[in-house]
Amino acid sequence: MTASVKVGKAFRIVLPPEFRELHGLQEGESLSVEMQDGRLTLVPLREKQQTIQARYKGRFPGMLEELLTERRAEAAGE
């Protein structure tokens, strides 16, 4: 899929609807911007998070639950 976009004021670009719908993008969602082989690549941040989570899934058993328990206790104390 290819499309042309213009760089507007404050260097903003508007993604065509087909691209937004393909990735289920919502207004305000964060994207990761990467430079790969001289090409600018935009990736929804949630996709990168899922990739990282899948890579480390099962490597540190119990640590996530321990971290979440600590953070919840801290939040409850605030």
N, C-alpha and C positions, 0 to 999 in steps of 0.2 A: 504494500500500500504506500503510495506516495502522494504528497500534497505540498503546495507552496503556502508559506505564511510570511507575513511581514513583521519586522521588528518595529514596534510602536514606541510611544513615549515611555520613558523610564525602562527601555529595552524589554518591553512586554511583548509576548506573542500569544495568539489565541489559537488553541488547538482545534482543528476541524471536528465536527460532531462525530464523525465515523471513528476517529481515534479515541475520543472520550468514551464513546459507547463500548468500543472494543475492550477497553480496560476498566470499564465501570467507574470512571473518574467522576468525582463530585467537586463542586466549587469549594475551594479552600484546602483541598487535599494536597499533601506534600509529595513532591517528586524528587528523585535523586538525579542529579545532572552529572554525567560522566563524559570524559573525553577518551575515546578508544580509536586508535589508528587514525587520528585526525578527524574523527566524526563525533559530533555531539549527540549523546544518547540520553533520553529521558526515561526513567523507570519509576513507576509508582513506588514510593517508599515502603508501603506495606508488602509489596512483592519481594523487595530486598530483605525485609525483616523475616518473611516466611522462608526464604532461601537460607538465611543464617540459622534460623531456628531448626530447620530440617538437617542442616549440616552437623549441628551439635546435639541433636536429639539423642537421649540415652547415654551420652558420654559422662554426665555428671549427675548420677541418680541422687535424688533427694535435695540437691542444692537449690533448685528452683522453688520447691515448696518451702524450704527454710528461708530463702530470701523473701518470698511473698509474705510469710508469717511475720518476719521482722518488719517489713515495710508497713503491713497492716497495723501492727502494734504501734509503730511510730506515728502513723496517721491518726490512730485512735487517741493517742496522747496529746495531739496538737489541738 
